[in-house]
Amino acid sequence: MDSVEERLRELFVGGYRRLVSQVYFFCGDLGEAEDAVQEAFVRAVARQRQFARVENPEAWLRVVALNVVRRRAKRAGRFRGLFAGVSEPGVQPALSPDHVALVDGFRQLPAAQREALVLHHLADLPVREISAQLGVPEGTVKARLARGRERLAGLMDELADEPVKEADHA
């Protein structure tokens, strides 16, 4: 049987980028997504006995990474008032305008809808697994998916209807 370290190494090589992409679409910040996924791997290393018994290691890592993002966002929200009026640096990765627009659209969705869409469409999980991971009924997952898709489509239409600036034609 493979050691936990070998299993983690294989998961890192084979799944790191996929996990970062999924978490990125959830939180909209590439650096935060990378940090959260790295933290998930660190926790797996720290809890090797527990991790060795995990049935779906990639799902475990994804859940941990999403929990890290949620926890950090909650903490940041508590202290946001301290920095009122101070603008946040808006660093975006060098991606296509469509990709950036899609991520911006995801940012505008409620967290529950965003999470359901990421898990279903990016992590390619069936509704049943999402239901189990989130601890909500399958009907709730389906509703979140439907509402999230509808809202995201509307947001994408709004972005497509925005006038193009003259500088964009140069």
Secondary structure, DSSP 8 states (H G I E B T S, - for coil): ---HHHHHHHHHHHHHHHHHHHHHHHHS-HHHHHHHHHHHHHHHHHTHHHHHT-S-HHHHHHHHHHHHHHHHHHHHHHHGGGGTT--------S--HHHHHHHHHHHHS-HHHHHHHIIIIIS---HHHHHHHHTS-HHHHHHHHHHHHHHHHHHHHHHHHS---GGGG-
